Amino acid sequence: MARRLTFATPAELGEALARDIADRLAAKSGAFLLGCPGGRSPRPVYAAFARLAAVRGLDLSRLVLVMMDDYLSPDMTLVPESAHFSCRRFARLEIQAVLNRDLPPDRRIPDGNLWFPDPAAPGAHDARIAAAGGIDLFLLASGAGDGHVAFNPPGSARDSRTRIVALAEQTRRDNLATFPDFAALAEVPTHGVTVGIATIADARASAMILWGPDKRHAFRRLAAAGRFDPSWPATVWLLCPEATLYTDAAAAAGEDP
């Protein structure tokens, strides 16, 4: 089942998706696996979910943040966590710390509940997810220029799993906006470790997040798609049993919210 929801602003989008995450978490006992991207797109969601967790007194100690990707150094090891573009840094500072900020210690996300793909053993990420029962909800974002999702470039196979990939040039250009401290394209790494299309498709539900005028082309591609299209990998959102496209009016080119 695929549906599309449009909101007036990114903040309203974030509030709606945060409520959905909170409701899903409350309805499930045991660990809840939330697939998470870094970057600009999910920030309104994380901020709204943090406020909601504090108001509702949610227990986030059983929330597992399953991260999608990270950049690699030329020797194919992870970039230092201190790097401004490190996805591990983003996860700790802009997701875990934000969500934990107003919660008592016993309700916070523990460090052990942050899962990252390891370039030295990429398949272990998928194995760990499967052993835990699978991802309950995967938050997704689409590259503005080429439709990459995580670091999956155009042409990624439907059956791809967590692996090391060469970043498409357009993906690297998109990341100049995602991480504005990059001074030039030459500073953007050329490789990354990423979950695959099949990793995402195995999730029980997906929430594709698009907001802002720079995502209008991505919105048109995703809204028009009826199935997974390898030329625009973000169409993977349609492969999950429950799939929702969350967008704001700016990305939807003025559609009524």
MINU-500912 format. One record per residue (C-alpha): residue number from 1; chain; z, y, x. Coordinates in nm, 4 decimals, m for minus. Example, Ala and Ser with C-alpha at 12.3 -4.5 7.8 and 13.67 -1.06 7.14 Angstrom:
REM MINU-500912
+-----+----+----------+----------+----------+
:   i : ch :        w :        v :        u :
+-----+----+----------+----------+----------+
:   1 :  A :   0.7800 :  m0.4500 :   1.2300 :
:   2 :  A :   0.7140 :  m0.1060 :   1.3670 :
+-----+----+----------+----------+----------+
This chain:
REM MINU-500912
+-----+----+----------+----------+----------+
:   i : ch :        w :        v :        u :
+-----+----+----------+----------+----------+
:   1 :  A :   0.0000 :   0.0000 :   0.0000 :
:   2 :  A :  m0.1055 :   0.3361 :   0.1477 :
:   3 :  A :  m0.0048 :   0.6742 :   0.0115 :
:   4 :  A :  m0.0354 :   1.0365 :   0.1186 :
:   5 :  A :   0.2355 :   1.3031 :   0.0801 :
:   6 :  A :   0.1735 :   1.6721 :   0.1510 :
:   7 :  A :   0.4477 :   1.9331 :   0.1948 :
:   8 :  A :   0.4414 :   2.3106 :   0.2232 :
:   9 :  A :   0.6010 :   2.3211 :   0.5688 :
:  10 :  A :   0.6919 :   2.0919 :   0.8601 :
:  11 :  A :   1.0593 :   2.1440 :   0.7716 :
:  12 :  A :   1.0063 :   2.0111 :   0.4190 :
:  13 :  A :   0.8101 :   1.7185 :   0.5607 :
:  14 :  A :   1.0972 :   1.6459 :   0.7979 :
:  15 :  A :   1.3556 :   1.6560 :   0.5195 :
:  16 :  A :   1.1583 :   1.4132 :   0.3018 :
:  17 :  A :   1.0987 :   1.1621 :   0.5788 :
:  18 :  A :   1.4597 :   1.1900 :   0.6972 :
:  19 :  A :   1.5795 :   1.0982 :   0.3480 :
:  20 :  A :   1.3495 :   0.7976 :   0.3497 :
:  21 :  A :   1.4857 :   0.6801 :   0.6858 :
:  22 :  A :   1.8439 :   0.7277 :   0.5665 :
:  23 :  A :   1.7797 :   0.5335 :   0.2460 :
:  24 :  A :   1.6153 :   0.2467 :   0.4343 :
:  25 :  A :   1.9020 :   0.2352 :   0.6827 :
:  26 :  A :   2.1597 :   0.2261 :   0.4037 :
:  27 :  A :   1.9750 :  m0.0524 :   0.2232 :
:  28 :  A :   1.9736 :  m0.2860 :   0.5236 :
:  29 :  A :   2.2674 :  m0.4593 :   0.6840 :
:  30 :  A :   2.2649 :  m0.5234 :   1.0565 :
:  31 :  A :   2.0356 :  m0.3619 :   1.3114 :
:  32 :  A :   1.7667 :  m0.1223 :   1.1884 :
:  33 :  A :   1.4723 :  m0.0824 :   1.4253 :
:  34 :  A :   1.3029 :   0.2580 :   1.4133 :
:  35 :  A :   0.9811 :   0.2938 :   1.6128 :
:  36 :  A :   0.9800 :   0.6415 :   1.7671 :
:  37 :  A :   0.7222 :   0.8666 :   1.9320 :
:  38 :  A :   0.8059 :   1.1577 :   2.1581 :
:  39 :  A :   0.6396 :   1.4980 :   2.1535 :
:  40 :  A :   0.6083 :   1.7728 :   1.8942 :
:  41 :  A :   0.5213 :   1.5870 :   1.5757 :
:  42 :  A :   0.8513 :   1.4078 :   1.5038 :
:  43 :  A :   1.0831 :   1.6957 :   1.5987 :
:  44 :  A :   1.1270 :   1.8233 :   1.2376 :
:  45 :  A :   1.2113 :   1.4669 :   1.1322 :
:  46 :  A :   1.4725 :   1.4134 :   1.4025 :
:  47 :  A :   1.6328 :   1.7506 :   1.3282 :
:  48 :  A :   1.6500 :   1.6819 :   0.9540 :
:  49 :  A :   1.7779 :   1.3276 :   1.0053 :
:  50 :  A :   2.0559 :   1.4597 :   1.2303 :
:  51 :  A :   2.1712 :   1.7008 :   0.9591 :
:  52 :  A :   2.1514 :   1.4295 :   0.6946 :
:  53 :  A :   2.3415 :   1.1794 :   0.9087 :
:  54 :  A :   2.6249 :   1.4280 :   0.9484 :
:  55 :  A :   2.6359 :   1.5211 :   0.5788 :
:  56 :  A :   2.6252 :   1.1605 :   0.4590 :
:  57 :  A :   2.8441 :   1.0295 :   0.7369 :
:  58 :  A :   2.5838 :   0.7701 :   0.8281 :
:  59 :  A :   2.6672 :   0.4922 :   1.0705 :
:  60 :  A :   2.3957 :   0.5134 :   1.3360 :
:  61 :  A :   2.5621 :   0.2628 :   1.5683 :
:  62 :  A :   2.3261 :  m0.0042 :   1.4335 :
:  63 :  A :   2.0147 :   0.2137 :   1.4592 :
:  64 :  A :   1.7830 :   0.0961 :   1.7385 :
:  65 :  A :   1.5321 :   0.3487 :   1.8708 :
:  66 :  A :   1.2224 :   0.1574 :   1.9839 :
:  67 :  A :   1.0214 :   0.3934 :   2.2004 :
:  68 :  A :   0.6429 :   0.3743 :   2.2156 :
:  69 :  A :   0.5389 :   0.4674 :   2.5663 :
:  70 :  A :   0.6020 :   0.6476 :   2.8938 :
:  71 :  A :   0.4038 :   0.7948 :   3.1804 :
:  72 :  A :   0.3494 :   0.6138 :   3.5078 :
:  73 :  A :   0.3371 :   0.7350 :   3.8663 :
:  74 :  A :   0.0351 :   0.6451 :   4.0830 :
:  75 :  A :   0.2157 :   0.3294 :   4.1994 :
:  76 :  A :   0.2391 :   0.2161 :   3.8333 :
:  77 :  A :   0.6148 :   0.2648 :   3.8115 :
:  78 :  A :   0.7825 :   0.4886 :   3.5545 :
:  79 :  A :   0.7877 :   0.8584 :   3.6303 :
:  80 :  A :   1.1383 :   0.9882 :   3.7091 :
:  81 :  A :   1.3517 :   1.0436 :   3.4019 :
:  82 :  A :   1.4151 :   1.3969 :   3.5279 :
:  83 :  A :   1.0456 :   1.4846 :   3.4806 :
:  84 :  A :   0.9885 :   1.7291 :   3.1950 :
:  85 :  A :   0.7336 :   1.4910 :   3.0415 :
:  86 :  A :   0.9393 :   1.1705 :   3.0749 :
:  87 :  A :   0.9537 :   0.9886 :   2.7420 :
:  88 :  A :   1.2880 :   0.8398 :   2.8433 :
:  89 :  A :   1.4184 :   1.1916 :   2.8921 :
:  90 :  A :   1.2818 :   1.2925 :   2.5516 :
:  91 :  A :   1.4445 :   0.9917 :   2.3837 :
:  92 :  A :   1.7872 :   1.0640 :   2.5293 :
:  93 :  A :   1.7891 :   1.4425 :   2.4899 :
:  94 :  A :   1.5766 :   1.5078 :   2.1822 :
:  95 :  A :   1.6452 :   1.1988 :   1.9728 :
:  96 :  A :   1.9691 :   1.0231 :   2.0687 :
:  97 :  A :   2.1651 :   1.3359 :   2.1597 :
:  98 :  A :   2.0371 :   1.5272 :   1.8557 :
:  99 :  A :   2.1238 :   1.2462 :   1.6138 :
: 100 :  A :   2.4641 :   1.1817 :   1.7711 :
: 101 :  A :   2.5690 :   1.5448 :   1.8017 :
: 102 :  A :   2.7741 :   1.5794 :   1.4811 :
: 103 :  A :   2.8867 :   1.2192 :   1.4401 :
: 104 :  A :   3.2172 :   1.0612 :   1.5474 :
: 105 :  A :   3.1913 :   0.8295 :   1.8500 :
: 106 :  A :   3.2047 :   0.5080 :   1.6482 :
: 107 :  A :   2.9017 :   0.6136 :   1.4397 :
: 108 :  A :   2.6769 :   0.7229 :   1.7251 :
: 109 :  A :   2.3692 :   0.5484 :   1.8669 :
: 110 :  A :   2.4868 :   0.3662 :   2.1816 :
: 111 :  A :   2.2819 :   0.3795 :   2.5002 :
: 112 :  A :   2.1999 :   0.0111 :   2.4618 :
: 113 :  A :   2.0142 :   0.0884 :   2.1398 :
: 114 :  A :   1.7406 :   0.2803 :   2.3186 :
: 115 :  A :   1.4598 :   0.0392 :   2.3994 :
: 116 :  A :   1.1784 :   0.1358 :   2.6346 :
: 117 :  A :   0.8663 :  m0.0525 :   2.7459 :
: 118 :  A :   0.8847 :  m0.1677 :   3.1071 :
: 119 :  A :   0.5615 :  m0.1539 :   3.3092 :
: 120 :  A :   0.6923 :  m0.4379 :   3.5274 :
: 121 :  A :   0.7166 :  m0.6670 :   3.2210 :
: 122 :  A :   0.5290 :  m0.5082 :   2.9277 :
: 123 :  A :   0.5359 :  m0.8211 :   2.7126 :
: 124 :  A :   0.9150 :  m0.8213 :   2.7131 :
: 125 :  A :   0.9081 :  m0.5182 :   2.4802 :
: 126 :  A :   0.7217 :  m0.7088 :   2.2086 :
: 127 :  A :   0.9369 :  m1.0167 :   2.2621 :
: 128 :  A :   1.2565 :  m0.8163 :   2.2222 :
: 129 :  A :   1.1294 :  m0.6543 :   1.9034 :
: 130 :  A :   1.0307 :  m0.9904 :   1.7566 :
: 131 :  A :   1.3644 :  m1.1483 :   1.8485 :
: 132 :  A :   1.5444 :  m0.8684 :   1.6642 :
: 133 :  A :   1.3435 :  m0.9281 :   1.3465 :
: 134 :  A :   1.0719 :  m0.6666 :   1.3846 :
: 135 :  A :   1.0460 :  m0.2904 :   1.3411 :
: 136 :  A :   1.1619 :  m0.1686 :   1.0002 :
: 137 :  A :   0.9823 :   0.1667 :   1.0111 :
: 138 :  A :   0.7439 :   0.3006 :   1.2743 :
: 139 :  A :   0.7131 :   0.6783 :   1.2996 :
: 140 :  A :   0.3668 :   0.7656 :   1.4280 :
: 141 :  A :   0.1672 :   1.0661 :   1.5432 :
: 142 :  A :  m0.2043 :   1.1094 :   1.6031 :
: 143 :  A :  m0.3672 :   1.2751 :   1.9008 :
: 144 :  A :  m0.5425 :   1.5904 :   1.7836 :
: 145 :  A :  m0.8563 :   1.5412 :   1.9894 :
: 146 :  A :  m0.9199 :   1.1676 :   2.0048 :
: 147 :  A :  m0.6833 :   0.9983 :   1.7595 :
: 148 :  A :  m0.4774 :   0.8230 :   2.0244 :
: 149 :  A :  m0.1534 :   0.6702 :   1.8976 :
: 150 :  A :   0.1133 :   0.6263 :   2.1619 :
: 151 :  A :  m0.1183 :   0.5944 :   2.4654 :
: 152 :  A :  m0.3712 :   0.3666 :   2.2945 :
: 153 :  A :  m0.7131 :   0.5181 :   2.3702 :
: 154 :  A :  m1.0205 :   0.5022 :   2.1478 :
: 155 :  A :  m1.1567 :   0.1486 :   2.1535 :
: 156 :  A :  m0.8155 :  m0.0186 :   2.1671 :
: 157 :  A :  m0.8276 :  m0.3733 :   2.0318 :
: 158 :  A :  m0.6624 :  m0.4671 :   1.7045 :
: 159 :  A :  m0.4694 :  m0.7449 :   1.8789 :
: 160 :  A :  m0.3474 :  m0.5328 :   2.1732 :
: 161 :  A :   0.0187 :  m0.5495 :   2.2687 :
: 162 :  A :   0.2429 :  m0.3529 :   2.5045 :
: 163 :  A :   0.0551 :  m0.2990 :   2.8305 :
: 164 :  A :  m0.0413 :  m0.0527 :   3.1017 :
: 165 :  A :  m0.3405 :   0.1649 :   3.0119 :
: 166 :  A :  m0.5497 :   0.4369 :   3.1683 :
: 167 :  A :  m0.5058 :   0.7553 :   2.9664 :
: 168 :  A :  m0.8245 :   0.8903 :   2.8114 :
: 169 :  A :  m0.9172 :   1.2373 :   2.9387 :
: 170 :  A :  m0.8854 :   1.3850 :   2.5889 :
: 171 :  A :  m0.5400 :   1.2293 :   2.5547 :
: 172 :  A :  m0.4403 :   1.3986 :   2.8795 :
: 173 :  A :  m0.5788 :   1.7294 :   2.7526 :
: 174 :  A :  m0.3847 :   1.6905 :   2.4257 :
: 175 :  A :  m0.0704 :   1.6378 :   2.6319 :
: 176 :  A :  m0.1100 :   1.9788 :   2.7928 :
: 177 :  A :  m0.0010 :   2.1139 :   2.4532 :
: 178 :  A :   0.2601 :   1.8451 :   2.3963 :
: 179 :  A :   0.4280 :   1.9263 :   2.7282 :
: 180 :  A :   0.3556 :   2.2949 :   2.7979 :
: 181 :  A :   0.5253 :   2.2832 :   3.1386 :
: 182 :  A :   0.2126 :   2.1123 :   3.2687 :
: 183 :  A :   0.0280 :   2.3883 :   3.4532 :
: 184 :  A :  m0.3066 :   2.2079 :   3.4735 :
: 185 :  A :  m0.4785 :   1.8859 :   3.3722 :
: 186 :  A :  m0.4404 :   1.7536 :   3.7263 :
: 187 :  A :  m0.0627 :   1.7388 :   3.6734 :
: 188 :  A :  m0.0903 :   1.5034 :   3.3736 :
: 189 :  A :  m0.0503 :   1.1381 :   3.4799 :
: 190 :  A :  m0.3557 :   0.9173 :   3.4510 :
: 191 :  A :  m0.1743 :   0.6001 :   3.3370 :
: 192 :  A :   0.1020 :   0.4984 :   3.1022 :
: 193 :  A :   0.2757 :   0.1988 :   2.9519 :
: 194 :  A :   0.2357 :   0.1769 :   2.5757 :
: 195 :  A :   0.2925 :  m0.0395 :   2.2734 :
: 196 :  A :  m0.0292 :  m0.1876 :   2.1380 :
: 197 :  A :  m0.2069 :  m0.1678 :   1.8059 :
: 198 :  A :  m0.0666 :  m0.5065 :   1.7028 :
: 199 :  A :   0.2839 :  m0.3961 :   1.8033 :
: 200 :  A :   0.2613 :  m0.1096 :   1.5559 :
: 201 :  A :   0.0820 :  m0.3073 :   1.2841 :
: 202 :  A :   0.3622 :  m0.5657 :   1.2796 :
: 203 :  A :   0.6102 :  m0.3054 :   1.1502 :
: 204 :  A :   0.7184 :  m0.3406 :   0.7893 :
: 205 :  A :   0.6373 :   0.0248 :   0.7199 :
: 206 :  A :   0.4651 :   0.3155 :   0.8922 :
: 207 :  A :   0.5007 :   0.6921 :   0.8570 :
: 208 :  A :   0.2170 :   0.8915 :   1.0136 :
: 209 :  A :   0.3274 :   1.2517 :   1.0791 :
: 210 :  A :   0.0708 :   1.5345 :   1.0903 :
: 211 :  A :   0.1511 :   1.9033 :   1.0732 :
: 212 :  A :   0.0026 :   2.2278 :   1.1923 :
: 213 :  A :  m0.3548 :   2.3600 :   1.1916 :
: 214 :  A :  m0.4384 :   2.1840 :   1.5189 :
: 215 :  A :  m0.4065 :   1.8518 :   1.3347 :
: 216 :  A :  m0.6681 :   1.9288 :   1.0673 :
: 217 :  A :  m0.9364 :   1.7155 :   1.2292 :
: 218 :  A :  m0.6897 :   1.4286 :   1.2667 :
: 219 :  A :  m0.5907 :   1.4673 :   0.9032 :
: 220 :  A :  m0.9507 :   1.4460 :   0.7866 :
: 221 :  A :  m1.0074 :   1.1314 :   0.9925 :
: 222 :  A :  m0.6912 :   0.9598 :   0.8736 :
: 223 :  A :  m0.7157 :   1.0635 :   0.5095 :
: 224 :  A :  m1.0743 :   0.9394 :   0.4881 :
: 225 :  A :  m1.0137 :   0.6080 :   0.6611 :
: 226 :  A :  m0.9993 :   0.2978 :   0.4475 :
: 227 :  A :  m0.9194 :   0.0547 :   0.7271 :
: 228 :  A :  m0.8359 :   0.0422 :   1.0962 :
: 229 :  A :  m1.1058 :   0.2104 :   1.3024 :
: 230 :  A :  m1.0791 :   0.1470 :   1.6809 :
: 231 :  A :  m1.2634 :   0.4721 :   1.7503 :
: 232 :  A :  m0.9610 :   0.6579 :   1.6044 :
: 233 :  A :  m0.6610 :   0.4380 :   1.6945 :
: 234 :  A :  m0.4147 :   0.6312 :   1.4770 :
: 235 :  A :  m0.5739 :   0.4621 :   1.1749 :
: 236 :  A :  m0.3370 :   0.1776 :   1.2653 :
: 237 :  A :  m0.0990 :   0.3369 :   1.0127 :
: 238 :  A :  m0.3056 :   0.1651 :   0.7417 :
: 239 :  A :  m0.2343 :  m0.1827 :   0.8803 :
: 240 :  A :   0.1361 :  m0.1812 :   0.7958 :
: 241 :  A :   0.2330 :  m0.3362 :   0.4592 :
: 242 :  A :   0.3806 :  m0.0023 :   0.3487 :
: 243 :  A :   0.1928 :   0.2963 :   0.4918 :
: 244 :  A :   0.2542 :   0.6663 :   0.4278 :
: 245 :  A :   0.0752 :   0.9712 :   0.5663 :
: 246 :  A :   0.3128 :   1.2694 :   0.5831 :
: 247 :  A :   0.1348 :   1.6017 :   0.6270 :
: 248 :  A :   0.1914 :   1.9710 :   0.5740 :
: 249 :  A :  m0.0404 :   2.2148 :   0.4004 :
: 250 :  A :  m0.1685 :   2.3573 :   0.7275 :
: 251 :  A :  m0.2849 :   2.0193 :   0.8546 :
: 252 :  A :  m0.4278 :   1.9337 :   0.5146 :
: 253 :  A :  m0.6413 :   2.2501 :   0.5331 :
: 254 :  A :  m0.4759 :   2.4299 :   0.2433 :
: 255 :  A :  m0.4346 :   2.1426 :   0.0002 :
: 256 :  A :  m0.1661 :   2.2118 :  m0.2600 :
: 257 :  A :   0.1670 :   2.0570 :  m0.1527 :
+-----+----+----------+----------+----------+
